[in-house]
Amino acid sequence: MFGLFLFILFTPGGSELLCMSSELELSYTFCDATDHVFMFNVTPCGIINKSVWKSSLTWIPRNDITFLKVIFNVWYDGVKALHWKEVLCYGADDEYTICGALKGETVATSFDIKGARTTFPKGNYTIILQAFSDDSDNNMVICLNFTMIVKQDTF
C-alpha cells in the first residue's frame, strides 16, 4: 500500500497523524513551545524495513546553520533502543544542502530514508529528534517527537 504523508507546521500544538496504513502509523508533536515553519513529506507510507522512503524537507530555521548536530533517541515499547548523534554541518566542505542556510531563509531539500539499516519489529516507538546549532547542545533549532506504531512484523 502506497501512501503519502505531509505536514506543514506553523505553530506548536497537539499530536498530528502523518501517516496511516495497514503496516504503519506515524504522528508527531514538537518538543518545544516555539513557532515553526516546517514541511516534511515521505512516500510510501509502509514499513520502512522493506522500502526506501523518498523524503523532502522545507524549513525556515530560527538560527544560521553553519554548524548542525542532530541527536536521535529511539524508545521501543518504553525501553531506550537507540541513541545516535551526528554532526551534519561543520562550517566547511559540508555535503548537505541545509548547511550554510541563514536564519529566516527557506531551506528545501530531498533525501532518502533507507530502512535496511535498522529492523523495526512490531510495536510502539517514540523517536525524539533534536537539532542544535552548536556543539554544546544549548542552541536547539528544532525538536520533534514522533510516535511510530509498526503494526506487523516483517520477518
Helices and strands as residue ranges (DSSP letters): E 5-9, E 16-20, E 24-30, E 38-43, G 48-50, E 52-59, E 68-76, E 79-89, E 107-114, G 115-117, E 123-132, E 140-150
